[in-house]
Amino acid sequence: MNSNRWEKARRYSHIGMSSDCNFTYAFQYQKAYEILYKSQAPVDTIALPMLYSMRHYLELALKYNIEYFSDFSGSKSMVGKNVHTLTSLKNAFLEHWRLSKGRCSVNIDDNSLISDFTQLIQELDKVDIYAVSFRYSHDRQKNKNFEWLATIDIHYLNEIFKSATTLLNHSVDVFEECTGLMHGSLTKDQLLSSIQEPAS
């Protein structure tokens, strides 16, 4: 048996087929984070790429959701913007999500998910507000990005990250299930023509 051939086949990536949209990218960063989190490697040998994977997942998933829900929300907040700050993206997503739910009569209890998700964004913004600190040791002024004694509770972040992934990975599914888009009982154009005007 040629083990090299099997290894090559296992490591040959159809990267073009697995890079269709921001959500596909986001899912891969989520998967990378989860693999690192479950790893038995000493945490300080993998913490930075682990946290970067978490943060980049959030950025990409937020951008995907903003783009999707902007069609239903009546808002253009952050649509197509080249923004990396999670708080700005979080605020835009919540605006689109709430407006879309209201205009399309989607009634669900998502308060707990939104609370954990908001807390996660706040915690990450404390340490990497501009998507730099998990990638580079120093800023452009040559200042070290983390103080020598800085620590972070990745276990706590992981617990609230679960809520964030539930919210961001399934918001489109829940919306389409509640509106009838998922089962084809109406088309997107029919839904758009029936929804209320956005709140002023």
C-alpha positions in Angstrom: 0.0 0.0 0.0 1.3 3.4 -0.9 0.7 5.5 2.2 2.0 8.6 0.5 -0.7 8.4 -2.1 -3.4 8.2 0.6 -1.9 11.1 2.5 -1.7 13.2 -0.7 -5.4 12.5 -1.5 -6.4 13.4 2.1 -4.5 16.7 1.9 -5.6 17.7 -1.6 -8.0 20.6 -1.2 -10.7 21.6 -3.7 -10.2 25.1 -2.5 -12.3 26.7 -5.2 -15.3 24.6 -4.4 -15.0 25.3 -0.6 -14.7 29.1 -0.8 -18.1 30.1 -2.3 -19.0 33.0 0.1 -18.2 34.6 3.4 -20.3 32.1 5.3 -18.2 29.2 3.9 -15.1 31.0 5.0 -16.6 31.8 8.4 -17.6 28.1 8.9 -13.9 27.1 8.2 -12.6 29.6 10.7 -15.1 28.3 13.2 -14.0 24.7 12.6 -10.3 25.7 12.9 -11.1 27.4 16.2 -12.9 24.3 17.5 -10.1 22.0 16.5 -7.5 24.2 18.3 -9.8 24.6 21.4 -10.1 20.8 21.7 -6.4 20.2 21.1 -4.3 18.8 23.9 -1.4 21.2 23.0 -0.4 23.7 25.8 -2.8 26.6 25.4 -0.1 29.3 25.2 1.4 27.6 22.1 -1.9 28.0 20.1 -3.8 30.8 21.9 -3.2 33.5 19.3 -4.3 31.6 16.1 -7.2 30.1 18.2 -8.5 33.5 19.2 -7.8 34.9 15.7 -9.9 32.1 14.2 -12.8 32.9 16.7 -12.6 36.6 15.9 -12.4 36.2 12.1 -15.3 33.8 12.2 -17.3 36.5 13.9 -16.3 39.2 11.4 -17.1 37.0 8.4 -20.4 35.6 9.8 -21.5 39.1 10.7 -20.8 40.4 7.2 -22.7 37.5 5.6 -25.7 38.1 7.8 -25.7 41.8 7.3 -25.7 41.3 3.5 -28.5 38.7 3.7 -30.8 40.6 6.0 -30.3 44.0 4.4 -32.7 42.9 1.7 -35.5 42.6 4.3 -34.6 45.2 6.9 -34.9 48.3 4.7 -31.6 49.5 6.2 -28.2 49.9 4.5 -26.2 50.0 7.7 -22.6 48.6 7.0 -23.7 47.0 3.7 -20.6 46.5 1.6 -18.4 48.4 4.0 -14.8 47.3 4.5 -15.0 47.3 8.3 -13.1 45.1 10.8 -14.4 46.4 14.1 -16.7 43.8 15.6 -18.8 46.3 17.6 -19.7 48.2 14.4 -20.6 45.0 12.6 -22.5 43.7 15.7 -24.6 46.8 15.9 -25.4 46.7 12.2 -26.3 43.0 12.3 -28.6 43.5 15.3 -30.3 46.5 13.4 -30.9 44.4 10.3 -32.0 41.3 12.3 -34.5 43.2 14.5 -35.9 45.2 11.6 -36.2 42.0 9.4 -38.0 40.2 12.2 -40.3 43.0 12.8 -41.2 43.7 9.2 -41.7 39.9 8.4 -43.5 39.1 11.7 -40.9 36.6 12.9 -41.5 36.0 16.6 -38.8 34.1 18.4 -37.1 34.4 21.8 -33.4 35.2 21.1 -32.7 37.4 24.1 -30.3 35.0 25.7 -28.4 34.3 22.5 -28.1 38.1 21.8 -26.9 38.7 25.4 -24.1 36.2 25.2 -23.2 37.3 21.7 -23.0 40.9 22.8 -20.9 40.0 25.8 -18.5 38.1 23.5 -18.0 41.0 21.2 -17.3 43.3 24.2 -14.7 40.9 25.6 -12.9 40.5 22.2 -12.9 44.3 21.6 -11.1 44.8 24.8 -8.1 42.9 23.5 -8.3 43.2 19.7 -10.5 45.9 18.6 -8.9 46.4 15.1 -8.2 42.7 14.2 -4.5 43.2 14.7 -3.4 42.0 18.2 -4.0 38.3 17.6 -2.0 38.5 14.3 1.0 40.8 15.1 3.1 41.2 18.2 3.5 45.0 17.9 1.5 47.9 16.4 2.7 50.3 13.8 4.3 52.5 16.5 6.3 49.4 17.7 4.3 49.1 20.9 3.7 45.6 22.1 0.1 44.6 21.6 -0.2 42.8 24.9 1.2 43.7 28.3 3.6 41.1 29.7 1.1 40.0 32.4 -2.0 40.1 30.2 -4.3 37.1 30.4 -7.5 35.9 28.8 -10.1 33.4 29.9 -10.6 31.4 26.7 -12.8 28.9 28.5 -15.3 31.6 29.3 -15.1 33.0 25.8 -15.8 29.5 24.4 -19.0 29.2 26.5 -20.5 32.4 25.1 -19.0 31.7 21.6 -21.5 28.7 21.5 -24.4 31.2 21.7 -22.8 33.4 19.0 -22.5 30.6 16.6 -26.0 29.4 17.2 -27.3 33.0 16.5 -25.1 33.7 13.5 -25.1 30.3 11.8 -28.8 29.8 12.1 -30.4 33.2 11.9 -31.0 32.8 8.1 -32.5 29.3 8.7 -34.9 30.5 11.4 -35.9 33.5 9.4 -36.6 31.4 6.3 -38.4 28.8 8.3 -40.7 31.4 10.0 -41.4 33.3 6.8 -42.0 30.3 4.5 -39.0 30.9 2.3 -37.4 27.6 3.4 -40.3 25.5 2.2 -41.2 27.5 -0.9 -44.6 28.6 0.3 -43.7 32.0 -1.0 -40.8 33.5 -3.0 -38.4 36.2 -1.8 -40.1 38.7 -4.2 -43.5 37.9 -2.7 -42.2 38.3 0.8 -40.5 41.6 0.0 -43.7 43.0 -1.6 -45.8 42.0 1.5 -43.6 43.4 4.3 -44.3 46.5 6.2 -42.3 49.7 5.8 -39.3 50.0 8.0 -39.8 51.9 11.3 -38.9 55.5 11.1 
